Amino acid sequence: MSAEQQNQLTTEVKAVAPIEPKEKKKIYISKWRIFSHGLGLLNMISKAKKITKKIKRDPNLYSEEYRYNWVKKKMRTVLKVANIKIHVFGIENWLDRGIILAPNHQCNLDPLLMLAINDFSKQQPLAFIAKQELWTTKVAKHFINLIDSIPLDRNSPRSAINAMKQGKELLNEYKRSLVIFPEGTRSSSIEMGEFKGASMKLAQMAYTPVVPVTIINSYQLYEKRARGTLHVKVVFSKPLAPEKFISIKTDTLTQNIKKEIQKNLDKYKDVDVNPKTSKLTPKRVDKKSRVYFY
C-alpha cells in the first residue's frame, strides 16, 4: 500500500472513531441515587479491574458470552442510577447478522443505551471502534476490554489500517453489530452535529447493511431537571442494503443517513412515551434493562 493510500485510509478511519470535545460536560444525577448505589458502583469497577487483569494472563479464562452478559448487566446498573428508561421503535430493523448501526450522538451514555437494547438472542453482540485514549482512562478501559472494541491511534496510519481491517473482520467473519457514530463526537443537544463524510467507508468496504439509528433526549442528562425518570427514545430505521450504496460516494451515503435520522428525530421527538400519560402500549417490556419495545 502506497503512502498516499495509507494517508487516505487514515483520514477515513479517523471519521469513524468518536472525538471527545475539549469542553467536558457534567451529567446530572441526583446525589441520593449516587449515594444509594455508590457501594455497588465501586464493587462493579473493582470486579471489572479483576476480570481485565485475569484476561490479560489468560484470554480464555472468561468466555465471550460471560463477558458480554456481565457488561450488559452492569450497564443496567448505570442506567438505573441515571434513572433512564429506553423506549425503542423499529427493533425488527436490527438484523441478526453483521451490520453497522449508525446513531446520532447526544450523550456519553449513548453506547450504554445500545448495550441495554442489545438482546443477544435476537441480534449479534455489539462492537465499537474507539479512540485509543479510552484504554488509558481510569474506569472505561476496564469495561471496553471486555467486549469487542477496536483501539484507534488517530495519528498512526498503521493503526488506521489495522482498525479498518479488524472492523471488516468483525462484520464479515464474526457477524458483529458494529456501532459507528457519524458525528464523531456528542452534540450535547437535540440538534445534530456535522456528519463526517468518510464515516461510512467501512460499510462499503465490508459490503454490509447500515441501519440509521435516532437517539432522542439523552442530551437532557447534561441539563438540570426536575426529579423523575428520563425517557429516552431510540428509533431504528429500515436497513440500507449495500447493493444500493456500493457505487455512490461515501459522503452521499453519510448524508442520506443523516437525513433519515433527522426525519425520525422530527417524527418522534414529541411522542409521549411516559407510561403514566402515554396512550402507546409497548409490545414487550424488558424490566431488567428498563427497555420498552413498541
N, C-alpha and C positions, 0 to 999 in steps of 0.2 A: 504494500500500500504506500503510495507516494505521500510526501509531507503535506501536500495540498489537500489530499483526500483525508488525511488524519485530522488536519485543522478543521475541515468542513464537518467531519463526524463529531469532533469535539463541540463545535458550535451547536449542532443538532441535539446532542445528548444533554448539554447544559440546559436546554429548554425543558427537558423532562424533569430534572430534579428541582424540588422546591427551593426557593431562595428566601431566606428569612429577612424581613426588612430591618433596618437599623433600629427603628423605634420599637421597643418591646412593650406590648400592651398587656395590662393586667386582666386576668379572668376573675370576675366577681363571683365568689361562692360564700355563702353565709358562714360566719365564724362557728356557729353552733354545729353545722354539718361537718365542718373540718374537724372540730373538737371531738364530736361523737364518733367519727370514723378514723381519727388520727392514728390510733394504735394499729388498726387494720391496714392502713396505707403503709405505715413503716414496716410492718411484717411482710407486706406484699413486695416492697422494694428489696428487703433483705433476702427473701426467697428467690427473687429474680437474680440477684447477685450470685447466690449459691449455685443455682442451676447453670448460669452462664460459665462460672468457673469450672464446674464439673464437665460441661460440654467441651470446653477447651482441652481438657485432659483426655476425654473420651467422647467423641461426637455421637456415638451410638448408645450412650448411657440413657438418654431420654428419647423416646420415639417422636417422630414428627407429629403424629396425632396427639400425643400427650402435650407437647409444647404449644401447639396451636390452641388446643382446648383450654390449657392453663392460662394463656394470654387472654383469650376471649373472656374467660371467667373473671379475670382481674380487671379487664376493661369495663365490665359491667359495674364493678365496684366504683370505678372512677366516675362513670356516668350517673350512678346513684348519688354520689357525693355532690356532683354538679347539679343534681335534680333535673335531669334531662329525660324526656320521653320522645321517642322517634316514631314518626308517622310516615309509612312507606307506601308509595303508589307505583304500580308497574313492576313489581318484583319479578314477574314472569319474564321480563326482558333481560334479566341477568342470566344468561345462558350457562349451562353446565358444561363448559369447555374452556379452552384457552381463549381469553378475551381481555380487551382493555376497557377499563372503566375510566371515563373522563369527567370528573366532577369540577364544578366551580369550588372555590376555596375561601370560606368566610372566616374560619377559626382554626386554631391549632388542634382542637379536638376532633376535627373532621375525619381524620383517619380512624379514630376510635368509633365514630358513628358507623363507618363502613364495616369495621370488625364486628360491631354489635349486630348488624343486619345479616352478616355472612353466616348462612346456615350450611354447614359442611355436608349435610345430607342432601342438599338441593343445589349448591353451587361449589365450584372449586375454591380452595382457600386463597386468600388474598396475598399479594406480594407487592412490594414497593421498591422504587428507585429513590434513594435519598442521599442528600449531601453527606460527604464523608465526616464532616464535623460532628454529626449526631453520634458517631461512635466514640466520641471523646467527652460527651456530656455525662454528668454525674448519675442521672437516672435513666434517661431514654436508651442509652447504649445497652443496658441490661435486658431490655424488652425487645429491642429491634434485632438482637442477635438470636432471638428465639423463634422468629418467623422468617420467611423468605424475603430478605431485604438486600438490595444491591448498593454498596457504597460507591459514591462517585466523587473523585477529586476533580473539581471543575477546572483546574488549571493543568491537568495532565492529559495529553492526547491518548496515551496508553490506557489510562483509566476510562476514558470515554469509549474507546474501542471495546474494552472488556465489559463495560456496563451494557452497551448495546448488544453485545454477544450473549451475555447472561440473560438479559431481558427477553431476547428472542428464544433462547433455550427454555426459559420458564414458560413461555407461551406455547411453543410448539411441542416440546418434549414432555413437560410436566403439567401442561394444561392449566396453568395458574390463572387467576383473575388479577391482572396487573393494574394497579391504580396509578394514574398519571394526572396530576393537576396542571392543566394547560396554562394557568396564570403564573405558575412558578412560585407564587407566594400568596399568603392570605390577603384578602381585600379588607377584612375587618368591617364590612358594611354590606348592605343589601345590593349595592352596585358592584358589578364585576369589574375586575381589572383587565388589563390588556392580555389577550391570549397569545402565547409565544408561537410564532408561525411554524417552527420546526418540532413542536412538542408531540405531534402525531406521526413523526417519521418512522418510529418503531412499528406502528400499526401497518404501514406499507411494507416495511422490511419483513415482518413476520407473517404478513398476509392474514391478519386476524380481524374479527369484527370489533367494532368500537361502540360502546354504549354511553351516550351523553347522560350525565347524572346531575340533577339540580338539587343543591342543598339550600334550604331556606330557613333563616332565623338563627343559625348557630352563632352568627356575629354578635347576637344580643348577650352572649356570655361576657363581652367586654363592656357592657353597659350596666350601670346600677339600675336595678329594677325592684319592683315590689316582690315580697316573698311569694314563693309559689313555684310551680313546675314550669320549666322552659320547654315548649313544644316545638320540636324541630321537624321540618318536613323534608323528605328525600324522595325525589321523583326519578325513576328510571325510564328513559325514552327507549323506543324501539332500536334494536341494533342496526348499525350501518354495516352493510356487507362489504368485504374487501374488494369484491369484483366491481363494486360501484365506485370505489375511490382510488383504486390502484394506479390509474392512469392520470389522475388530476394532480395539481400541485399540492404539496403538503400544506402550504399556507391556506389554500382554498378549503381543504378538508377541515383544518383547525377552525376557520371562521364559520363553516357550516355547523360545526359542533357548538360553537358559541351561540349562534342564532337559535339552535334547538333548546339550549339551556335557558336562554333569555325568554323564549316562548313559554316554557313551563314555569319560569320564575313569575312572569306576569299572570299566568293562569292560576297558579296555586298560592300565591303569597297572601291572599286574603281569605283563603279557605279555612273555615273554623274546624279545628281538629281536637279541641278541648273536649274530652269525654263528658264533661258536665254540661256543656252547652251545644255541642255539635249534633247535627242531625245525621251524620255519617255513621254507619255501622261497620266496624272492622270485620274482615273475613276471618282473620286469625290474629291472636294476640300472644306474643312471647313475653310472659310476665317477668321471667328472669332477666331478659335483656332489655325490658321496658320498650319493646317494639310493637307497634300496631300496623298490621298489613291490611290495605284496602283493595 
